Amino acid sequence: MTKFARVALYAALGAAALTFIYPFLWMASTTLKPPLEVGSLALIPEHVTFDNYRIMWSRAPFGRALLNSLFVAGTVTAAVLVLSSMTAYAMARLTFPGRTVLNAATIAVLLVPGQLTLIPLYTMVVQLGWIDTYAALIVPYVFNATAILMLRQFFLQIPQSLIDSARMDGMGELRILFTIFWPLAKPALALVAIFTFMGTWNEVLWPLLVVRDQQIMTLPQLLTVFQLGGGAGTLGVSLAAAMVLVVPVVIAYMFLQRHFIESIAGAGVKG
C-alpha cells in the first residue's frame, strides 16, 4: 500500500469514526450547557454549568434507580455466567439422556421473538406475587440461550485430553469447569458478560410491565417515565439523565474491551 493510499484509508476511517463519536460528545457537552446554548453544535460550552445534573437529581430518585440497575444487571450477569457455563459444559462434554433434545430446545428458544413471551411471563409473575420486586426483574433473564450456545461452541474447542487428565487426578466436573475451562474461556466469558450486562442494563419494556414503585425502578425505566411525564423540562436535563445511563456501560466496556476484542477476533479466525 502506497503512502497516499494509507493516508486516505486512515482519513476515511477517521471520518467514519467521527460520525459515531460526535453525537456522543455533543450529548456530553450539552449536559454542561445553559439553556441558551443547547441549540449550538459546538462541543465546548461557552459557559459551563452543572445545573442540568442538579435539576435531574432533585426531580427524581435517580440515585436509587442507578443502584437498582447495578444490582439487577450485576446479579443477572453473574447468574448467566455461572448457570450458562454449567449448562454449556454439560451440553459440550457430558453424555446423558435427552442431550440432543436439550440442544434443539436451546436453539429453538432463539427462534421465538421475545415479545411473544411477554404475556406468559407477565402472567407467571403476577401469579407468583412478584410484581414490584427484584425477582421479577432478575429471574426471567437468568436463562440465556445465546450465552449457552456461545459458551458451548467455545468449550467444544478445548482438548479432551485436559478433561481426561483432570478426571484421572480425581477432579469433579464442577471443579474442572471452574478451574480449567473458565481460565481458558476468559474471552468468551467476557463477551457473554458484556452482552448480558448491556442487554439487562438497557431493558425498558419488561420493567415497565412489572414495576410501578419508583424505589424498585431501574435507571432506563425511570428515565423513560421521567422524560415522557415531562419531568425533564429541558433538553439539557433530559440528556444529563441519559448520560447517567450511558456512563456505567462505557466503564464496563473499558474494563472488558481486551477480552471482547480477543473473542471477536478469535471467532473470526476460527469461523
C-alpha positions as CSV (number, residue, x, y, z in Angstrom):
1,M,0.0,0.0,0.0
2,T,1.4,3.4,-1.0
3,K,1.8,6.2,1.5
4,F,-1.1,8.2,-0.2
5,A,-3.4,5.2,-0.1
6,R,-2.6,4.6,3.6
7,V,-3.3,8.3,4.5
8,A,-6.5,8.1,2.5
9,L,-7.5,5.0,4.3
10,Y,-6.9,6.4,7.8
11,A,-8.7,9.6,6.8
12,A,-11.7,7.6,5.7
13,L,-11.6,5.5,8.9
14,G,-11.3,8.7,11.0
15,A,-14.3,10.3,9.3
16,A,-16.3,7.2,9.8
17,A,-15.4,7.1,13.5
18,L,-16.2,10.7,13.9
19,T,-19.8,10.1,12.7
20,F,-20.2,7.7,15.6
21,I,-18.3,9.6,18.2
22,Y,-19.5,13.2,17.6
23,P,-23.2,12.6,18.7
24,F,-22.0,11.2,22.0
25,L,-19.5,14.0,22.5
26,W,-22.2,16.6,21.7
27,M,-24.6,14.9,24.1
28,A,-22.0,15.0,26.9
29,S,-21.1,18.7,26.2
30,T,-24.8,19.7,26.0
31,T,-25.4,18.5,29.5
32,L,-22.9,21.1,30.7
33,K,-24.5,24.0,28.7
34,P,-27.1,26.5,29.9
35,P,-30.5,26.5,28.1
36,L,-29.5,29.3,25.7
37,E,-26.6,27.3,24.3
38,V,-28.4,23.9,24.0
39,G,-29.1,24.5,20.3
40,S,-25.4,25.1,19.4
41,L,-23.5,22.3,17.7
42,A,-20.2,23.4,19.4
43,L,-18.6,20.7,21.6
44,I,-17.0,23.2,24.0
45,P,-19.6,25.1,26.1
46,E,-19.0,28.9,26.4
47,H,-20.4,28.8,30.0
48,V,-20.0,25.5,31.8
49,T,-22.8,24.7,34.3
50,F,-23.9,21.7,36.3
51,D,-27.4,22.9,36.8
52,N,-28.8,20.2,34.4
53,Y,-27.4,17.4,36.7
54,R,-28.6,19.2,39.9
55,I,-32.1,19.6,38.5
56,M,-32.2,16.0,37.3
57,W,-31.1,14.6,40.7
58,S,-33.6,16.8,42.6
59,R,-36.7,15.8,40.5
60,A,-36.5,12.0,40.5
61,P,-34.7,9.3,42.6
62,F,-32.0,8.6,40.0
63,G,-29.5,7.6,42.7
64,R,-31.7,4.8,43.9
65,A,-32.5,3.8,40.3
66,L,-28.8,3.7,39.5
67,L,-28.2,1.3,42.4
68,N,-31.2,-0.8,41.3
69,S,-29.8,-1.1,37.8
70,L,-26.3,-2.0,39.0
71,F,-27.8,-4.6,41.3
72,V,-30.1,-6.1,38.7
73,A,-27.6,-6.1,35.8
74,G,-24.8,-7.4,38.0
75,T,-26.9,-10.2,39.5
76,V,-28.2,-11.3,36.1
77,T,-24.7,-11.2,34.6
78,A,-23.2,-13.3,37.4
79,A,-26.1,-15.8,37.3
80,V,-25.9,-16.1,33.5
81,L,-22.1,-16.7,33.6
82,V,-22.4,-19.4,36.2
83,L,-25.6,-21.2,35.1
84,S,-24.9,-20.8,31.3
85,S,-21.4,-22.1,31.6
86,M,-22.6,-25.1,33.7
87,T,-25.3,-25.9,31.0
88,A,-22.8,-25.3,28.2
89,Y,-20.3,-27.7,29.8
90,A,-22.9,-30.4,30.2
91,M,-24.1,-30.0,26.6
92,A,-20.5,-30.0,25.2
93,R,-18.7,-32.6,27.3
94,L,-21.1,-34.8,29.1
95,T,-23.3,-37.7,27.7
96,F,-26.7,-38.0,29.2
97,P,-30.3,-38.9,28.0
98,G,-32.0,-36.0,26.3
99,R,-28.8,-34.2,25.3
100,T,-29.9,-33.9,21.7
101,V,-33.3,-32.6,22.7
102,L,-31.8,-30.1,25.0
103,N,-29.5,-28.8,22.2
104,A,-32.5,-28.5,19.9
105,A,-34.6,-26.8,22.6
106,T,-31.9,-24.2,23.3
107,I,-31.7,-23.4,19.6
108,A,-35.5,-23.2,19.3
109,V,-35.6,-20.6,22.1
110,L,-33.6,-18.3,19.9
111,L,-36.2,-18.6,17.1
112,V,-39.0,-17.3,19.3
113,P,-39.3,-13.4,19.4
114,G,-39.1,-12.1,23.0
115,Q,-42.3,-10.1,22.5
116,L,-44.3,-13.3,22.2
117,T,-43.3,-14.4,25.7
118,L,-44.2,-11.2,27.5
119,I,-47.8,-12.2,28.2
120,P,-47.0,-15.7,29.6
121,L,-44.1,-14.3,31.6
122,Y,-46.2,-11.5,33.0
123,T,-49.0,-13.9,33.9
124,M,-46.5,-16.1,35.8
125,V,-45.0,-13.1,37.6
126,V,-48.4,-12.0,38.7
127,Q,-49.4,-15.5,40.0
128,L,-46.1,-15.7,41.9
129,G,-46.7,-12.3,43.5
130,W,-43.5,-10.8,42.2
131,I,-44.9,-7.5,40.9
132,D,-42.8,-4.6,42.3
133,T,-40.0,-7.0,43.3
134,Y,-36.4,-7.5,42.2
135,A,-37.2,-11.1,41.4
136,A,-39.5,-10.0,38.5
137,L,-36.5,-8.1,37.1
138,I,-33.9,-10.8,37.6
139,V,-35.4,-14.3,37.3
140,P,-36.7,-14.1,33.7
141,Y,-33.2,-13.2,32.4
142,V,-31.3,-15.9,34.3
143,F,-31.7,-18.4,31.4
144,N,-29.9,-17.1,28.3
145,A,-29.9,-19.4,25.3
146,T,-27.5,-17.2,23.4
147,A,-24.9,-17.4,26.2
148,I,-25.3,-21.1,26.4
149,L,-24.7,-21.7,22.7
150,M,-21.7,-19.3,22.6
151,L,-20.0,-21.0,25.6
152,R,-20.8,-24.4,24.3
153,Q,-19.1,-23.7,21.0
154,F,-16.0,-22.4,22.9
155,F,-15.9,-25.4,25.2
156,L,-16.0,-27.8,22.3
157,Q,-12.6,-26.4,21.2
158,I,-10.9,-27.3,24.4
159,P,-8.9,-30.6,24.1
160,Q,-10.5,-33.6,25.6
161,S,-7.1,-34.7,27.0
162,L,-7.3,-31.9,29.6
163,I,-10.6,-33.2,30.9
164,D,-9.3,-36.8,30.9
165,S,-6.2,-35.8,32.8
166,A,-8.2,-33.8,35.4
167,R,-10.6,-36.7,35.9
168,M,-7.7,-39.1,36.5
169,D,-6.5,-36.7,39.2
170,G,-9.8,-37.0,40.9
171,M,-11.4,-33.7,39.9
172,G,-15.1,-33.4,39.7
173,E,-17.0,-31.9,36.8
174,L,-17.7,-28.6,38.6
175,R,-14.0,-28.2,39.6
176,I,-13.0,-29.0,36.0
177,L,-15.4,-26.3,34.8
178,F,-14.3,-23.5,37.1
179,T,-10.6,-24.3,37.4
180,I,-9.8,-25.4,33.9
181,F,-12.5,-24.2,31.5
182,W,-13.1,-20.8,33.0
183,P,-9.5,-19.6,32.8
184,L,-9.3,-20.8,29.2
185,A,-12.6,-19.3,28.3
186,K,-12.0,-15.7,29.5
187,P,-12.6,-14.1,26.1
188,A,-15.9,-15.9,25.6
189,L,-17.0,-15.2,29.2
190,A,-16.1,-11.5,28.8
191,L,-18.2,-11.4,25.6
192,V,-21.1,-13.0,27.3
193,A,-20.7,-10.7,30.3
194,I,-20.7,-7.6,28.1
195,F,-23.7,-8.6,26.1
196,T,-25.7,-9.7,29.1
197,F,-24.9,-6.7,31.2
198,M,-25.7,-4.3,28.3
199,G,-28.9,-6.1,27.4
200,T,-30.1,-6.1,31.0
201,W,-29.0,-2.6,31.7
202,N,-30.8,-1.1,28.7
203,E,-34.0,-3.1,29.1
204,V,-37.1,-0.9,29.4
205,L,-40.2,-2.7,28.2
206,W,-40.2,-5.5,30.8
207,P,-39.5,-3.3,33.8
208,L,-42.4,-1.0,32.7
209,L,-44.7,-4.0,32.9
210,V,-43.7,-5.5,36.3
211,V,-42.6,-2.5,38.3
212,R,-44.6,0.6,39.3
213,D,-42.8,1.5,42.6
214,Q,-40.2,4.2,41.9
215,Q,-38.0,2.7,44.7
216,I,-37.7,-0.5,42.6
217,M,-37.4,1.1,39.1
218,T,-34.3,0.6,37.1
219,L,-32.5,3.6,35.6
220,P,-33.8,3.2,32.0
221,Q,-37.3,2.8,33.2
222,L,-37.1,5.8,35.5
223,L,-35.5,7.8,32.7
224,T,-38.4,6.8,30.3
225,V,-41.0,7.8,32.9
226,F,-39.1,11.0,33.7
227,Q,-39.0,12.1,30.1
228,L,-42.5,11.0,28.9
229,G,-44.0,12.5,32.0
230,G,-42.4,15.9,31.3
231,G,-40.2,15.8,34.4
232,A,-37.1,16.8,32.4
233,G,-38.5,20.1,31.2
234,T,-35.5,21.0,29.1
235,L,-33.2,19.1,26.6
236,G,-30.2,19.6,28.8
237,V,-31.8,17.9,31.8
238,S,-33.0,15.1,29.6
239,L,-29.5,14.5,28.2
240,A,-28.0,14.7,31.7
241,A,-30.2,11.8,32.7
242,A,-29.2,9.9,29.6
243,M,-25.5,10.4,30.4
244,V,-26.0,8.7,33.8
245,L,-27.4,5.7,31.9
246,V,-24.6,5.6,29.4
247,V,-21.5,6.0,31.6
248,P,-21.6,2.7,33.5
249,V,-21.8,0.7,30.3
250,V,-18.8,2.6,28.9
251,I,-16.9,1.9,32.1
252,A,-17.8,-1.8,31.9
253,Y,-16.6,-2.0,28.3
254,M,-13.4,-0.2,29.1
255,F,-12.5,-2.9,31.6
256,L,-13.5,-5.8,29.4
257,Q,-12.6,-4.5,25.9
258,R,-9.4,-6.5,25.6
259,H,-11.2,-9.8,26.2
260,F,-14.1,-8.6,24.0
261,I,-11.8,-7.9,21.0
262,E,-9.9,-11.2,21.6
263,S,-13.2,-13.1,21.5
264,I,-14.4,-11.4,18.3
265,A,-11.0,-11.8,16.6
266,G,-10.8,-15.5,17.6
267,A,-14.3,-16.2,16.4
268,G,-13.5,-14.5,13.0
269,V,-10.3,-16.6,12.6
270,K,-11.9,-19.9,13.6
271,G,-15.0,-19.3,11.6
